[in-house]
Amino acid sequence: MKIGITCYPTEGGSGIVATELGKQLARRGHEIHFITSSLPVRLRRFEKNICFHEVRPENYPVFHYPPYSLSLAAKMAEVATAYQLDVLHAHYAMPHAASAYLARQMLGDHKVKTVTTLHGTDITLVGQAPSFYTVTKFSIDESDCVTSVSRWLEAETRRIFKTERCIHVIPNFVDTDAFHPRNAGDRRAQFAPNGEKLVLHISNFRPVKNLKAVVDTFDAVRRRVPSRLLLVGDGPERIPVEQQVEALGLTDRVVFLGNQEYVEDILPLADVLLLPSLHESFGLVVLEAMAMGIPVVATDVGGPREVMVDGESGYLRPPHDVQGMVDAVVRILSDADLARAMGEAGVRRALEHFHVDRIIPEYLRVYASCS
């Protein structure tokens, strides 16, 4: 098939999933065209069967802001015509699904189909904004096929947008060629020079990621178990978290690593992954940690309930239950046998339920059903 993929090209989960999907489809012989504002962050190396088409919004004095959505729609139509695409796959509803709808209308007799994948905050936050609600609902209802990364997000979409249309639940996946258990070797000493345990958090540092709870949890953990905290990512909560770390006197215990493209090189450093988000539509980093044998303490709101089993590969706790998260992290850090068993259970579950070879055919079935 010939498939156009549009996503946000930055470090967020939706862009990562879209890019990895495109790469996996290309490796299976499909022709993939990324139509985005810049090269996706996980598409830095040449990949056979993949083309990149940059969207450049026109600027003109009468525009207060360059009309990206219109430029994207025009580029989608242009690429679909030039390469005879079968499908335009929009990841994240706003504005990509709306642009895909407009592109399809412009194409007329060329019957390209549109697929929209819902990832999370496009439904739970952005799509609910008063100025976006109507167009988000319209874009979902007018897509030829819609997918969601979790049953929880499907239910939220139906509740918020009162839609009755079919939504295919296709969970995120993990490539075990990249994400598999490995030894961190001497690199741990760079962050834990005295053999301390390492607590890891990875996110885009938005308010929904509950960074304050990450630091509060770690502050209590390090009083019971010698440990350090690694924070990977960047975003609007970076400065408040830096101020919190300084106020608690944790500057020498917390390391800010910023955005990291190759998280598979960071995860093996960790003894536990901590993700106390207010909600997660799926929790891709939870799955990636499990695949690498890292125990997880994550929010029990949303997708992580579908990704992991509480008490098996880690623990699920309410996002505001800091004491519960402290006790869970301490339990893992204090019991090597428990940590090892949880790591092994995570690897098994990742392989059995979320391996790339299980999930990619589900997307292909959706493409076929709407074409």
N, C-alpha and C positions, 0 to 999 in steps of 0.2 A: 504493500500500500504506500501511498504518498501522503504524508501527514505533516501539517503545519502545527507547530506548538508555540503558544504565547504564554509567557510567565513573567514574574518579576525576576530580574537577573541577579538579585542580591542574595545574602546569606540566609534568608528566611526559609522555613520548611517547604512552602509551596514551590518556590523556585528550585530548590534542591530536588524535590520529588519529580518535578516536571523535567528537569535536565537529566536526571538519572533514567527516567522513563524513556526519553528520546534516545539516549545512548544505548539502552538495552534493546529498543526496537531496531535501531540501526544495525546493531550486531547480529540481529536476526534477519537482516536483509531488506528491511523496509527503508524507504527514502524519507528522511526527516529534514524539515525546514524550521529552524528557530526564527521566529519573528518577534524581536524584542528591542528594547531601547539600547541595550549594550550586550556584550558577550556574557552569557550566564556564567556565574562564578565557578561552576564545576564543569565548564566546557573549555578549559584552558589548553587542552592538548588536541591535536588533530584526531578526528574520529571519522572513519570511513562511513559514507552514506549520510553525512550530516552537512547541511549548509546553514549559514547564519545570514540573516537579512536585518540590517539595522533600521530602526524606525527613527526618523529625524523630524520632529515637529517643526512646522513652519512658524517663523516669527514675523510679526508685522506690527507696526505701531498701534493699530486699533485693538490688538489682542492684549488684554491685561496679562494673560498667561498663554503660553503656546498650547494649541488645542491637540494634546497628545492623543486623545481617544479617536479623533477624526483622522489624524495621521496614521494611527495604528490600523484603523479600518481600511484606509486606502492601501496601505502596504499589504495587509492580508489579502485583499482582492487582487492586487497586482501579482503577488506570489502565487496565489491559487490559480490565476489565469496562465501565468508563464510556465508553471510546472504541473498544471493539471492535477492539483491536489484532490484527494478524496475526502479528507477530513481537516477541519480547523479545530484544534483542541485548545480551549482556553482554560488556563489554570488560574483560579481566584476570580470570583464573579465580577468584581468591579476593578477597572472598566473593561476587562478583557472579553467577557461574554457579550457585553453590549456592543463592543467593536466588532466581534465575530458576527453578530446578528446583522449589523449594518453592512458588513462585507458580503455576507450571503445574499442580501437583498440587491446589492449592486451587481452581483455576478449574473443574475438573470438565469439564462438557460444552463449555465455551468452549475450543476447540482452538487456543489460542495456541501457536506454536512457539518454541523457544528456540535461539538461535545464540550460541556462545561464540567470541570471538576471543582467541587467546593472543598476548601481546605480548612476553614475555621473562622478567623476573624473577619473574612469577607461576609460571613453570615452573622456572627455573634456581636460584632462591633461596627465595622464599616457599613455593611448593608443596612443596618438599622437606623443610620443617620437619617433624619427627616428628608434631606435633599437627595438621598440615594435610595430610599426604601422602594419607591414605585418602580424605578428603572431596574433595580436589582431583581425584584419579583418578576418583572416583565422579561428580563434576560434569561432567568431560570426557566420560566414557563415556555419561552419561545426557542430554547435550545432543542436540537433534535434528540440529544441524549444528555443526561445529567448523572454524574457520579459523585459520591461522597467518600471521604477517607475513613469514616467510622459510622456505626449505627447511631451513636450519640449525636453526631452532627446531622445525620439524616433526620432524626427526630426533632432537633432544634430548627432545622430548615422548615419542616412542616408546621411546627408550632409558630414560628415567627412570621413566615410568609404565607401561611394558610394555603399551601399548594397541595394538590392531589396528584401531581404528575409522578411518573415512575422515577425513582432515584436509585441507581445501582450502587451498592456499598462495595467499594474495592479498597481494602486497606493498603497502607503504604508498605513498602517492601525493603529488603536489605540485600545488598550484594555481598555475599560471604567471601568473595575473592578479595575484597578490600577490608571487610569487617569480620574478623575472626580472632580468637584468642591469641595473644602474643605477649612476649615478655618485654617490659619497658627497658630492661637493661640498666645501664649506668645513668640514663637520663633522669631517673627518679631523684638521684642525689642532687640534681640542680635545684629541685624544689623542696626536697625533704633531706637536707644534709645530715640530720641526726636520726634518720630512720623514722620520722613521723609518718602518720597515716595521711593520705591525700583525699580530700573531699573535692568533688568536681561539679561545677554548674556550667551549662552551656545554653545560651539563649540569645535572643535579639534585644534583650534589656528593655523591653516595653513593660508598662505597668502590669499587664496581665501575667507576667512571669514572676511577680511577687518576690523581687530581689531582696526586699527588707527582711522577709522571712528566711531567705537563704543565709544572710549574714547573722541574724538573731539565732538561727539554729546552730550555725557553726560556732558562734561565740560560746554557747552552752556546751557544745560537743568538745571543744578544745580544752575546757576545764576538767573534763573527765578522761579524755584520751589525747595524748600528744598528737597534734594534727595541724595541717595547713589547708587553706582553701584556694583552689584555682578557679578563677572566673574567666570564662571564654565567651567573647561576644562584645557587642557595643550597641548603643542606642540611647534613647532619651533618659533612661534611669541611671546612666553611667555616673554622672556627677553626684546625684543624691547618694548613691551607694558608696562612692569614694568618701563622701563626707561622713556617712555612717561608720565606715571602717575606721576612719581617723578618730571619730568621737569615741569609739569603743576601745581605742588603743590597739587595734589589730593590724596596723600598717605592716609590721614585720611578719605577719602570719597569713596575709592575703596577697595573692599575685593576680594582677589584671593582665591577661594575655591578649586582649582585643579580639578582633575577628580572626579566625583561623580557618583556612580553606580545607585543610586535610585533618579533620577531627579524628580520623582513624589513627593518626599518630599521637594524638593527645589522650584519647580514652584509655589506652593501656597504662597510663601513669596513675589512674585513679584506683582507690580502694572502694569508693562508692560514688554513684552519681546522685545528685540531689536536684529535684525538679518540683518545687511546691507551687506550681502555677495556680492562679485562681480558677482556671479551667484550661484543658488541652483538647483540641479536636481529635488528635491522635497521639502525638508525642514521639516524633521520629527519633529524637536523640535517645529516648528510652529504649527503642528497638535496637538502635545501633550499639548502645552499651550492652544490652543483653547478648547480642551476637558476638561481642568481644569478651563475654564472661565477666562483666562488671555488675555487681549487685546494684539495685536501684531503689531509692526512696522517692516516690513521686506522688503527685496530687491524685486524689480519688475522684476528682470531678472531670468527667468526659472520657476521652479516648483511652487513657492509660488502663482503665478497667478492662478494655478489650485486648490490650497489648500484653499485659502481664497479669499473673495471678498473685494476689496478696499472700505473703508468707512463703511463696515458692521461689521466685527469682528476685525478690525484694519485698518492700512494704508499700502499701498505699495508705495515705493519711490525708485528712481534710487540710486544705491549704492554710487555714488559720490555726491549726493544731501544732504550734511550734514544739510544745513539750513532747507530743507524740512523735514528731519527726526526730527530735533529739534522741529519744529513747531508741528509735529504730536504727538511726545511724550508729549510735554507740554500740548497740547489739551486734551489728555487722562488723564494726571495727574491732570489737573485743573478742570475737569468736572466729578464729581462722577456719575452722571446719565448717561453720555455718556459711561464711562468706564463700568458701570454695563450692559448697553444695548449691548455693543460690546462683553462683556464676555458671555452673554446669547446667542447672535447670533453665537458665536464661538462654544459653546457647541452643539447647534442645528445642525450646519453644520457638525461637527465632527460625530455626531450620524447618520445623514441622509446619508452621503456620504462615510465615512471612518471607520465605525464601523467594528470590526474584523469579525463579522458574515457575512458581505457583501463581504469582500475581500478574505477570505480563500477559499470559493468555486471557485473563479476565478483561483486560483493556482491549485486546484484539477482538474478543467476542462482542464487546460494546460497539466498537467501530463497525463491525460487520452487521450488527443488528440495526444500525441507523443509516447504513449506506444503501 
